[in-house]
Amino acid sequence: MGSIDTSLFNTDGSLMPEFEPAPAEFETNFGTLEFVGGGFPTPDTAQRVFDEMDLQRATQAYMDFYPALSLLAMLKGHVANYGVRSCSDIIVFADKMDSTPLWLTGNTDSIYALVTLDLKEDGPTVIEIPPGVLGPADDAYFKFIMDFGPTGQDQGKGGKYLMLPPGYKGEVPDGYFVVKSPTNRVWPMMRANAALVGTGEKALAFYRDHLKVYPLAKGPTEGRYINGTGMGGNQLAPENMRAFEWLAEIVEHEPGDIFNKEQLGRLASLGIEKGKPFAPDDRMQRILAQGAKQGVAMARTIAYANRDPEVRVYPDRSWETLFIGGSSEFLRNGYRNIDARTLFHYTAVVVTPAMAARMVGKGSQYLAAYRDANDAHLDGAKTYKLQVPPNVPAKDFWSVTLYDPATRSQLQTEQGFPSVNSQKNPDTNADGSVDIYFGPTVPEGKEHNWVQTVPQTVPGKGWFTLFRIYGPLEPFFDKTWIPDDIVEVT
């Protein structure tokens, strides 16, 4: 037993003075705590401790379960904002996604197709996809289930997928790519390049003809194909007490193992337990509301002032990664990096290894900038320039899009599409580089390379940007191609 450290004990077995128990009275950030009779809390101390304990658990629960809240926000938004009535109704951003809806870092480049599944309601569900589309299906905890397209079972050729509910014991017919879902609610998301599917009515017709979703038991079902471009709505998780009502809904609707026993215990301590009504009293409602606000404050800090040295992609640049450690499961050295998980899920949606892993020529990679070359947060009242070096290592294309730090949604300005991308053929310098300008007003002669930064609601508000590379090539991964920092020019 020589490996056991006994340095805190005297030779007679008693504790050394520096390891004596906490005193009977001491100060904390939630008041003075008093213990009598050798350790019994006074009534006032007990109440203070329970209030603080509940608040800490609520705050941590908000961050721990934020991915599940975010996924549910997407599905609720599909129903409330776009009128989805069944799994066969598909939202298509046929004219690409503009800044009208509140949607976590949606891009302005792809022709999205979004599906809403509830396997508890529909049972095994068929998803027929065409060649050329790609994207994942994520479960109710926003964990990756599978990919469609080049990184999926169909290998980019298209085909029929069969999504089975949790614990499904029935027969499984032949002729499908079979996928077992760990949760009842599932969010499949697909995107395609406009060069393949077109835009507007042409894109709607493409998906109408080639993308079908229906319960296996009913067979092919006629659904609606809803053009989401220009439609408003809120796809964001609540930042108040309502978040815990949503967590109670998730626990009730999903299998008992959606969260582990430790997590379920934390929720039970807050009054959220499967099979029991969630009915917090006034005291608990106040604590849960405060816990949500504190959780948001911590998530914002983790996202925009991250202290992990691995968040910086290049040692001499401000660009940061959304996937610290390069893992879509946020794993590092045998543990789950919970701050890395918060960073991603507070900022973005869609989880797939194709966004995080080194996949040359496939998927996509993302660089985030919240600060300029002087390490100051980006200010909507100022004008900046980003010089994109020549030969961007993108097999497909690249884009730069601006976002609001409060909503993490596209910055709402007069432009509608707050982005510049290589598909729009921006003006190019003689050496092949591209200068992009960000600011309240367009610099003279820079109309094609300018993104407006003053929102309609709050002039001078901050912003951040994502640099997306679709089909990233080797120079991106080996860092022989490095983007410049954003520099203030006025």
N, C-alpha and C positions, 0 to 999 in steps of 0.2 A: 504493500500500500504506500510505497515511498513516493508515488506520484501525487498524493494528496497534499496540498499546501496547508500546513498547520501554523503559519507565521502569525496568524491573528490570535493565537492562544498563548497565555503564559504557561510555564512548565507545570503549574498545578492544575491546568485545565481551564482556569478563568479567562475571561476576555480581557485583552489589553484595553486601556482607557479609550483609545481612538476608535475602538469598535464597540463601544457601549451602545445600548439601545437609544433611539431618538428620545429627546427630553419630553417631559410631560406637557410642555407648552412651547409652541414655536410658530413663526410667521410663515405664511404661504402667499401665493399670488391670489388666493381666494379667501384670505382672512386669517385670523389667529385661531389655531387649533389647540384645544385643551383636553387633556386626558387625566382622569382622576383615579385614585385607588390603584396606581401602578400600571394603568393602561386603558381604563374604560373611557370612551369618548363621552363628553357632555352632550346633552340633546342638541345644543347649537352646533357643536362640532360635527356630530353625526349628520345633521342636515346639510351643512356645508360640504362635507365629504361626499355625500350621496349626490348632491347637485353637481359637484365637479366631476365625479365619476361618470354620471350620466352624460354630462356635456362632452367629456373626452371621448366616450364611446360613440356618441352621436357624430362627433366631428370625424373620427376615424372611419366610422361606418360610411359616412357620406363619400369619403375619398375611396375607400375599398370597393364600394359597390357602384361607383360612378359609371363604370363601363356598362353595367346592366341598366342603369337609369338612362344612359345615352341611347342604347339600343331601343329601349321602350319608347323613348321620345321620337325616334325615327318612325317606328311603326304607328304610334298614335298620330303623328303628324301626317302620315300617308292617308289615314282614315279621315281625320278632321279637316285637313287642308286641301286634299286632292280628291276626296270622295271615293276612296277605295272601298269596295263592298265585299270583295272576295279575293281569293288568291289569283284568280284569273284576270283581275284588273291590274294593269301594269302602267306605272308612271314612266313616261319617256320625256327626257329633256331634249325635245326634237330640235330646238333652236339653241341648244347648249344652256348651261345654267348661268343666269345672270345674278345680280346682287339683290333681287327682290326678296327672296326668302331668307330666314335665319337658318343657316345650315353650316355645320362645322366644316370649315375650309374646303367647301365644294370648289371644283375647278371649272374654269370657263372654256375648257378645251374639248371635253369628251361628250359623246352622245350617250348619256346615262339611260339605263333601263332598270327600274327598281321594283322589287316584288315583296309582297307581304304574306308571310306564311304563318298559319297557326295549325300545327299538326294535331293538336288536341281536338280541334274542331273538324278538320278535314281528313285526318288519317294519312296514310301514305300519299305523297303528292308528287306528280310528274312535272319536271321542268325540261321542256324541249328547247335546246339552244341551237342557233345557227353557227356555221363556221365564222371565225374572225372576231368573235366577241370574247371578252375575258373579264374576270372578276371573281370574287369569293362569295361564299355563303358563310355568315357568322351566326353564332348561337345567341341565346338570350342574355348571356354574360359577356357578349361581344368577343367571344373566343372563336378562332378560326375553325371551321368545319372542313371546308374543301374549296378547291378552285374550279372554275370553268375555264375553258380555253386552252392556250398553249401549255400552261402549267397544271392543267387538270387532267382527268382521266381521258377526256376526248382528244387531248393533244392538239387542240385548235381546229379539229375537224368537225366539231358540233356533235350533237347526239342527244339521247334521252337520259336524263338523270331521274332516279327515284329516291326521294327523301323519305326515310322511315322515321316514325315517331320514337321517342325514348321507350326502350323495353319492348319493342314490337316483336310479337311471337308468331304472326301469321305467315302465310305463304308469300314468297317473293318471286314474281314472274321473271322469265328470261327477257333479255333484250334491253336491259337498262344498266347504266352505271349506278350501282347501288350505294347509297350514303346513309349511314345511321346518325341521326341527330341526337345529341344528349339533352336537348331542350325542346319544348313544344313550339315556342315562337322562334322563328328563323328569319334572317334578313339576307336574301340573295340580291346581289347588286352586280350588274354587268355594265360594261362600257365598250364603246367602239369608236373608231376614228371616223370622222365625217367623210373622209375619202372613200370609206367602204360603204357606209349606210346613207350618206347624204344628210341633208338637214330638212327641217320643216316637215311637210307632208310626205316627202320621200322617206325620211327617217321613220316616221310613224308607220308608213306602209311596210317598210323593211321589217320592223319588229312585229307588226300585225301579221305578216305572212310567215315569219320564221321563229318567233319566240312565243311559246305556249306554256301555260301553267294551269294545272287542273288536278283535282283529287283523283287518284287512281280508280276509286270505286265508281266515279261518275263518267269517266272517260273525257275526251276532249270537250272543253266547255268554252263557249264564246265569251270572251272578256272585253273590257273596254281598254283602250290605249289612250291615256290621258297626257296631253302635252303640258308638262309642268313649267315650261319656260314662261317667265313673266308672272307666274302665280305666287302670291305671298304665302305666309305661313311660318310657323315656329317649330323647328325640329330640335330644340335645345332642351336639355334636362332642367327641371325646376331647381331654383337656388334658394328655396325656402322650405317650410314644413311639409309642403306637398310632396317633396322628394321621398319622405318616409312613408307616405300613403302609397306611393308608387312601389316602394320596396315591399310593402305588405302585399300588394297586388301580385308582384312577381313571385314571392314566396308561395302564395296560394295557388297560382296558376301553373307553376313549373314543378318538375319532379323534386323530391326531397333532397336529392344530392346535387342540385345546381350549385350550392355553396357547401363548403366543408363544415364539419361539426363545430369547429371553433368560430367560424363566421356566423353560423346559425345561432350559436350561443350569444354572440354579441347582439344580434338582432333581437333575440328573445329578451335580453336584458332591457331592451328599449320598447318592449311590448309587441314585437312583430314575431308571430309564431303561426306556423301552418295549422289551419283548422280552428283558429281562434280569432275573434274580431279584434281589429286594431282600434282602440278607443283611448288615446292618451288624454289625461286630464289637463287642466289649464297649465299646471306647473310643467308637465312633460312637453306640452305643445311649445311653450316658451323655450325650453331647453333644446328641443329638436330644431326649432327655427334658428336659434343661435348656432347650433352645431352645423347646420347647412351653410350659414354665412361664413363661419370659421373654416369650413371645408373648402369653400370657394376661395377664400383668401389664401389658404395654403396651396391650392391647386394653381392659382394665378402666379404665386411666387415661384413654385416649382417650374412652371412653364416659362416664365419671363425673366427669372433671375436664378436659373439653375446652378447649383454649386458643385455638381459632378464634373470633374475635369474632362470626362469623356464626352460631354455634350458638345464641345467644340470639335468641328470636323477637321479644321486646319489650325495649327498652333499660332499662326499669325493672321487669322481672319476671324470675323465675327459670326460666320455662318455656323449654325448648330444643326444637330440631327434630331429627328423626331423619334428615332429608335436607338436609344443609348444601348450600346453593346451589340447592336445589329441583330437582335432577337425579337421576332414578332410575339413571343411569349414573355418577353422581358426577363429572360433568365441570364444569370451571371454567376459563375463559380458555384453552381449547384443551388442557388437560391433565386427567388423571384425579386427583382429590383422594383419595389413598390413605387418609388419615386419616378422611375422610368415609365412605369405603367400610367401613373397619374399624368405625367408630361404628355404622353401620346393621347390618352383618351379625353383629357380636358380640351385638347387642341383639335383633334381630328377624329374621323370615323373610317371604317373599313380596315379590317385586320386580315392580313395574308402574308405569308413568308415572302411572296413576290415583291412586297414593298420594303422588306428589311434585309433579305438575304442577298448575297453576291450572285446575281443572275445576269450574266453578260448578254446584252441584246434582248432581254426579256423584262417584263414588268416595268417598274418605275422606281426612281429614287428622288428623295426630297431634301432640300436644304432650306432651313428657316433662318431669317434675319430679323431680329428685334432691335438691333442697335446699329449705329453707323461706325465708320472707321475709327472714330474717337471714343467708342464704347458708350455713346449717349443714345437713349431710347429715341426711336424715330418719331418725329414731330410733324403732324399734318400741316402746320403753318409754314414749314420751311421747304426749300427746294433741294433735292438730292439728285445725284447721278450714280448709276450703276453701269460700269463698262463690262459687258459680257465678252470674254476673250474669244478669238476665232476658234473654229473647229470644235464647237460644243460636242462632246461625246454622246450624242443621242442618235440612235438608229432611226427613230421615228421623228420626234420633234421635242422642243423645249418650250417652257412658258414661265412667266413671272407674274404672280397674282397677289393683290393686296387684300389685307383682312383687318377687321376691327378687333382690337385686343379684348374688348368686353364681351362681344358675342362670338368671336372667332369665326365669324361669317364674312363673306365678301364685303369689302368697304362700300357703303352705299353713297354714291356720288351721282353726278349728272351723267356719267359715262355708261352706267348700267353693267358693263363688263370691265371691271377694273384690272386689266391685264394687258400684257404684251406677250406675243408668242411667235415662234418662228414660222408658223403657218400663215400668219398675217403679213409676212414679208416686210418686217421693219427695215428702216433705212440702215444701211451697213457702211462702216468705215472702209477706207482703202485696204486696210490689213485684214478685213473680214470680221473685225469686232463690231459689237452693237452697243451704242450708248442709249440707256433707258433713263428717262427723267421722271421723277416723282415730285409733285408739288401742287399747290392750290391752283396755279394758272400755268398754261402751256408756254414753255419757252419758245421764242420765235423760231419758226421753221422746224419744230420738233413734234408736230402733231401726230405723226405715225409712231413715235417712240415715247409717248408721254402717258402716265397714269395719274389721274387726279387724286389728291389726298385729303381734301377738305370734305368731310361728310356733310350731308344735308342737315343733319341735326346738331352737330357740335363742331363748329369751325375750330381748327387747330388741334383736334383730337389726334392721339397717337395712332400708329398703324404698324403692321408687320407684314412680311412677305414670305411666300414660299416659292422657291426656284425648283421647278419640276423638270426631270429629265426622263423622257419616255424611251424605253429601249436603251438603257445606259450601257456604254461601251467601256472597254478596259481602261482608257485614260481617266475615267471618272473614279474607278475603284483603286487604281494604283496612284492616284493623285498627281499624275503628270499634267493634268488639266485642272486648274484651280481658278474659281471665279474671284474677281476683285471684290473688295468691300464697297458698301454704299457710302458715298462721300457727300457731305453737305456742300452745296455750291453757292447758297445765299444765306 
